Amino acid sequence: MDLPCVQWQDHVAQKWVGIDPDVKEHFTSLLEIDDIFKCSLSMITCNALFLFYSPDDLDFVDSISVGSSVQKDAEKAARCREGGNSSFRSRDYTSAALHYTQGACFAPVGSEQLSLCYANRSAALYHLQHYQDSLDDISKAMKSGYPPHLLHKLKERRTQCLKHLSVSQKAKEDGHKAASKNHGPEEQGSLQCGICPEAVMSFDPEKGRHLVATERIGAGEVILTDRPYSCVLIPGMEGVRGTAGGQDTEGGVFGTEQRRCHRCLCETLSAVPCDWCSYSRYCSTSCQQEAWEEHHHWECPVGADLMVMGVMSQLALRVALKAGLRNVQRARDPIREELTKSQPSSLNSKSPHSYSCHSTSNSDSYLRVFHLLHHLNRHSPCLRFLYAVTIATVFLKLSKVGPPPSSWDFSGPSREKNQSNQEGGITDWGSELWLLGSAALRHIVQLGCNAQAIIMLQNIGTRNSAVQSSREIRIATAIFPTLSLLNHSCSPNTSLVFESRDVLCGSDPSADISEHTAEDRSKPCRVTVTVRAAKVIPPGQEILHCYGPDSRRMATKDRQRLLLEQYFFLCRCETCSLQQQQDEEEEEKQEKGTASSLLCGKCKGSLRKFSESKGKGFMCSQSCCGHRMSSSEVSRSLQSIRADLEKVVDLLQTEQPDKALKILRTKCRSGLILAETHPLQGELDDATARAYAAIGDWNNAASYLQRSAAAVGSQYGEDSIELGYQLFKLVQLHFNGGSRTPALSLIPKVRHLLCLHRGPRCQELQELQAMEDCLRG
């Protein structure tokens, strides 16, 4: 959970301790969101409710948000530009572009620093062959007052960009002509959001709203696509060093907030900064304008405060700001709420009070979000208090910024004349503006069990690596109107893919003018989730996905505990029921000496658990050996192996494969050997394969990666996307090593797994097809 910073949590905890007992009892008894919000608002404005002095909440927020300042700063802009110059001189043009972008974000509008940052970034983008983006930056530099005596450099660069774009356009036109002769119509680039005809929303008192298959859904078929009602990029996510984009140790300083659009989350090297703050940036002027109108106009003045209040608080506020007064009032309608709770089947009917789960309108999407369960009575009183005081403080901060957001402007006959005091603070409870705070409080409570992490694949391979290496990273937190209908299973029958699409955001050097005109480039991207069937789903079966605790990564008891703590249900899915019995049987087998995934460091026999009066541990199953290790020794050995693995990964990312291999060759000195199918052994084999690939030893690399794939298949299953990625890398190794037959034999299975989980349009499939075409001549 993305809670506020520790200082704020401690402050609110002290506030909770200091509340008058009668007031605390009253707050704890409140069960309605509106009442809780109003009560917390009164606590912020009245110190008489506390047994001892409580620092003013607004002043305290100001004091802790100083380190998160989002003000423009010309000096910081200059330092960032110098960092970019350093990267540029070392020909690390990606790092240079990111440094210049950071400088442009800090530079005040109209300043010389802004023009210099744009001009320098245009040079970096030119060397990266992003010619259209380079042209755009040249134009921005000139409009921002670029020094006249340097203009000749920009004009020369502009001429070169136009030449390259002209050649690129002609090559594309020729390529399209050839493609139209040899291929049929291409798959459409963008999908319509909604649920497939083979699924329907259902309801029962125990499960609530959920999706059920009405007809057979084949493996790999798209079940639904959805866009978040709102999302917030997670700040402080450290960038991965040594990426294919040229990120070296210098590039490790750039996190997701520097690399991605703050609205659509797509990666960009030519971000458009907010004109007023140094934090927010976007992939296009369209994304910038939409974010400004929807929420950033109100977030911008309190940006530093929102940083310390946490992602959940900011997301809750964004949802309320986007919804607006009318949608909130409509969702609060008692008649509608009663229908939603008691007759969910009417949601797909033509009732005037119904809404369709296939609709993508803001109004209907918000209704689905508003009526998600919040489990208010299941949260502890102190957590409710933290949520309430946080949102009330943000609400008061906003009220002092200026007039209410346009979406919350209820001017008209019903508007109270005496709405606010002279300082802009909202004081009249007859006003309906308090509904903004109440709605935000409702959403932050909902997010604890309805927020969805947006996961993207990030390349972690070294620069110019011949073998792709990637990992999943969490880049944002969002709330999805339709995806939220899916219930949990520890072994789901679906797989999810997140992506930003519809418009390319300057990442393809050859896609600048022929397909993406200036009009196209002004359109915003959208982050989209696609849910596919991971296996055949027969009619009548519920469509399920995993909330996080997965049977392939976590023991049954641990999963059930985490799900109960965060989502307030004891998981009794089919996997939990079966696996609990299997876990008990496995425990019993190990007690009897059955082989485990740990091997004896002396004779390589399997280790079995034992329990004696002296303690618990592991004993070699070979009677002629009898070697013993205590549980603490095994734990220390595993920790040592993991520490070595982390060192190896760091060495590989900094292009030191020889040193990495030296550590890997001595990994067994701990006296503990991992079985081939142990997950940690799979990671070690994968790292060894990467090290051999880095020095061009393709045969050894393929041998170790094959072992890693066996461990991955054992852990995640033969139809898992994890195995698909490993086998894809194995094809790359065979391809680079000239092993034609092994590569061709693997390609069908890799294609099946990638299509099943990622869909036919994923980048890996395109590369796989290119390798197959080359191998077949």
Secondary structure as UniProt FT lines:
FT   HELIX           6..17
FT   HELIX           21..29
FT   HELIX           33..45
FT   HELIX           47..49
FT   HELIX           57..64
FT   HELIX           66..68
FT   HELIX           74..89
FT   TURN            90..91
FT   HELIX           93..106
FT   TURN            109..110
FT   HELIX           112..127
FT   TURN            128..129
FT   HELIX           131..143
FT   TURN            144..145
FT   HELIX           148..150
FT   HELIX           151..182
FT   STRAND          194..195
FT   TURN            197..198
FT   STRAND          199..204
FT   TURN            205..207
FT   STRAND          208..213
FT   TURN            219..220
FT   STRAND          222..226
FT   STRAND          230..233
FT   TURN            235..236
FT   TURN            241..242
FT   TURN            244..245
FT   HELIX           250..253
FT   HELIX           256..259
FT   TURN            262..264
FT   STRAND          272..273
FT   STRAND          281..282
FT   HELIX           285..291
FT   HELIX           292..296
FT   HELIX           297..299
FT   HELIX           300..302
FT   HELIX           303..309
FT   HELIX           311..332
FT   HELIX           334..342
FT   HELIX           344..348
FT   TURN            352..353
FT   TURN            357..358
FT   HELIX           362..370
FT   HELIX           376..378
FT   HELIX           381..399
FT   TURN            400..401
FT   HELIX           406..408
FT   TURN            413..414
FT   TURN            422..423
FT   TURN            429..430
FT   HELIX           434..450
FT   STRAND          452..459
FT   TURN            463..464
FT   STRAND          470..479
FT   TURN            481..482
FT   HELIX           483..485
FT   STRAND          487..488
FT   STRAND          494..501
FT   TURN            509..510
FT   HELIX           518..521
FT   STRAND          526..533
FT   TURN            539..540
FT   STRAND          544..545
FT   TURN            551..553
FT   HELIX           556..567
FT   HELIX           574..591
FT   TURN            592..593
FT   STRAND          598..600
FT   TURN            601..603
FT   STRAND          606..612
FT   TURN            613..614
FT   STRAND          615..620
FT   TURN            623..625
FT   STRAND          628..630
FT   HELIX           631..653
FT   TURN            654..655
FT   HELIX           657..665
FT   HELIX           667..670
FT   STRAND          672..674
FT   TURN            676..677
FT   HELIX           679..694
FT   TURN            695..696
FT   HELIX           698..716
FT   TURN            718..719
FT   HELIX           721..736
FT   TURN            737..738
FT   HELIX           740..758
FT   TURN            760..761
FT   HELIX           763..776
//
